[in-house]
């Protein structure tokens, strides 16, 4: 649904499957009973598949009379229901995996239109990591990934120029038998774009 100052939408990304064919070879050196070296080699091939579920997103946008545009959307990705078909390789770590966690994403955005050609933008996103840290108490969802962004949009040269800065941070508790520590991942990016308007 879309009107002059209000819009509401729903998006469904259909289920899909990822498939890969792989091969690798191994060489093992050993000593026989006479202490003579012996080398054995083997080649292994296989096919792995993962089936991913549908992803659901709902969003709303509100425009005010004083130049502000507010946006919010919610995304749900039920990754825990993904299914795997892995090639059977005896004594291989490739047949062992940890199930993903359901992933929810909430995004907030604010745009202020200074005039017909210039707009300022800011946003915040929180998204659950698709994995569960070792020995954490909450096994239903991953640690939050916080993302902050700000930008400038200028209409010029038959189109729109966009520049934005994005900062993301993931911090989660990682517990082992020998130590307890936090894992911290940070990333920063500057994005430049141009959209030609017909």
N, C-alpha and C positions, 0 to 999 in steps of 0.2 A: 504494500500500500504506500502511495506517495502523494503528498499534497504540497502546497507552497511552503508551509512551515513545519511539517511533520511527516516523517516516513517511518515505516515499520516493515521489517523483512525477515524471512526465514530461508535458510539455505541448508540443503542436505547433500553432503558429498557421499556418493554411492560406495559400497564396499568394493575393494580391489585386491589383487593378488600380486605379490612380487616373487619372482622365480630366478634362481641362478644355477648355472652349471659350473662345476669346479673340478679341478684335478691337481694333484700334487704327487711328488715322488719322495721316497725316503731312502736313505743309505745308512746302514748300521754296521759299524766295525766292531768285531769281537776277536778274542784270542781263543784258539782251539786248545785241546789238551796238551799239545806240544808247544804251546806259546807262539804259534804262528798266526799272523793276522788273517782275518777272514772278513770280507766285505759282502754284505747282502743288500740288494735293492729291491724296491717294489713301487708300483704305481697304483694310485687309488683315484677313482673318479666318483662323482655323485651329483645329485640334484637336490636343492633345498627350496622349500616354498613356505611363504608366510601369507596368510589370508587376514586382511585388516578390515575392521568393521566400518560401518557408516559413521560419518562425523556430522554433528548437528550444530548449527549456529543460528542465533536469533539476535537481531539488532534493532536499535531505535535511534532516530536523529530528530532533534528539536531545534528550530531556528527561532531566535528572538528578534524583536523589532529594532534592537539597538546594536545589531551587528554580530551577535554571538551565535555560535552553532555548537550544540552539545550532542555528543554521540556516546552510545554505550552498546556493547554487544557481549554475548555470552556464548562460549563454544564448549561443546562436550565431545570428547573423544574416548570411547570406551575401549581403551587398548588392552585391558585385562581379558577381553573376549577374543583377542587375536589367537589364531591357531597356527601351529607350526607343523610342517612335514619335513623332517631332516633325514638325510641319508644315514644309514646305520653303518658306522665305522667302529669296530671293536676297540675299546680302550682309548677312545678319542675324546678330547675336550670339546670338539665341535658338536657333539650330540647333547651337550649339557647347556642349559640356558636358564635364566631367571625370567619369570613372567613379568610383563610390563604392568604398570599401574594405570588406572584410568586417569585421564588428563583433562582438567578443566581450565579454561582461560577466560578471564574477564578483562575487557579493554574499555578505558575511558578516554575520551578525546574532547578537546576544546579548541575552537577556532574563532579568532576575532578578526573581522573584516574592517580594516582601517578605511579603505576607500574601494573604488571599483577595481583597483589593480594590485593592492597589497593586502596580504593576510598574515597574521601570526598564529602559530599552532603549538599546542602542547598535548602530551598524552602520557598515560600510565597503563601498563599492562602487568598482570600477575598471572603466571602460568605454572601449573604443577609439573615438576620433572617427571618423565615417564618411567623412572626407576625408583626403587626403595633402597635406602642406605642400609648397610649391614647392621643388624642388631638394634634397629630403631623401634620405638614403641608403636608408632602409627604405621600399620602395614597396608592401609587403604589408599594412601595418596603420597605422592612424592613431595620433596621440599619445594617451596615456592621460588620461582624465577621472577625477580622484579625487573621491569624494564621502564625507563623514563626516556622521554623524547621531547624535543622542541624543534621548531622549524619556522621558515619564512617562505612564503609563496608570492611570486610576482608575475603578473600578466604582462607579456611583452613579446614582440616579434611573432605575432600570429599564434601565440601559445602561452604556456605557463612554465616558469622556472621554479623548481623546488629545491631547497637546501635544508637538511635536517641533521641533528645530532642525536645519537641513540646510545644509551648507557644501560647495560644489563648486569645483574649480579645474581649468582646462585650460591647459597651458603647452607650447608647441611652437616649434621653430626655424624661422624663416621667412627664406629666403635669396634675395636678389636680386643682380643684377649690380652694383648701386650700393651696397648696404648689406646687413649681416647683423644680424639682431635676433631677440629672443624675443617672441612674442606671448603675453600672459597674460590669461585671462578668469576672473573670479571671480563667484560668485553666492551669496547667502545667503537663507534663507527660514525663516519660522516657520509651522508648520502646526497648525491646530486642527481637531479632529474629534469627532463624537459618533455612536456607534452604538447604536441602540435594540435591545435584546435581548428577543425574545418569550419 
